[in-house]
Amino acid sequence: MENISESLERKLEKPDWKQWLPIYGIYQMKKDVARGKPIIVSERTDEGVRPARPLVFFGSLAYQGASIAAGIAGAYGFYQLIERLF
């Protein structure tokens, strides 16, 4: 039987902030799933872990996609700037 303090710790455990980092966050979520830790696209309830609300899931998906697209656009812009200067 699980200790009451351990049960409370599990309920209060929050997702790792590194899951919000672009690209690396996807890797961090995979690691946390393997370790049984909570992730931003799931919720922990008394019955167990269940998928998060669709808004959270699609918000995370849009955030990761927009971050990757902005990184690619920024890298391309930087490349164009360097090419014009030299």
N, C-alpha and C positions, 0 to 999 in steps of 0.2 A: 504494500500500500504506500502511496506517495505521501511524503511528509507535507503538512499544511504549508510550511514556509516555502518549500520547493514548488508547490502548486501555485502559490501567490507570485513567486518569481517568474514562473512560466507565463502567467496571465499578464504580468507587467512588462515582460520582455518586448522590446521594440525592434523593428528592422534596423539593420546597420545603415548608417548614413551614406556609406560608400556605394550603396546600391543606386544612388541617384547620379553618380558620376557617369558621364557619357562613355559608352563602349565598355569601360572597365566595370560599370555597374551590372551589366549583363553577366559578366564572369563572376562577380561577387554574389549575385543572386543564385547562380548555379552552385557555388561553394556553400552558401547558407542552406540551400535545399538539402544538399548532401549531409550537412551537419544537423539538420532538423531545426534550424533557427527560423524565425519568421522572416518573410520577405514582403516587399511593398505591394505586391500583387496578390496577397492572400491575407486572410484575417483568422486570428486564433479565437475560437469560441470554446465553451465548455464541452461541446461535442467533439471538438478537434479542429483541424485546420480546414478552411474552406476558401474557395476563390473570392477575391475582393469584389466589391461592387464594380460593375462594368465601367463606370466613370473613372475609377482609380486605375484599372487595367489599361483602358485606352488612353488615359492621360499619360501614364508612364510610357506606353508605346509611342505616343506622339512626341513626348519629350525626348526620348532616345533618338527617334528618327530625325527630329528637327536639329538636335545637337550634332548628329553625324553629318547632316546636310550642310549646316552652318560651318562645320570644320572643313569639309571638302571645298565649299565656296571660298572660305577664307584662305585656304592653302592655294587655290587656283588664283585668287586675286593677288596674293603675295608673289606667286610665280610670275604673273603678268607685270607686276611692279618692278621686280628684279630684272626682267627681260628688257623693260623700257629704260631702266637706269644704266644698264651695261650693254 
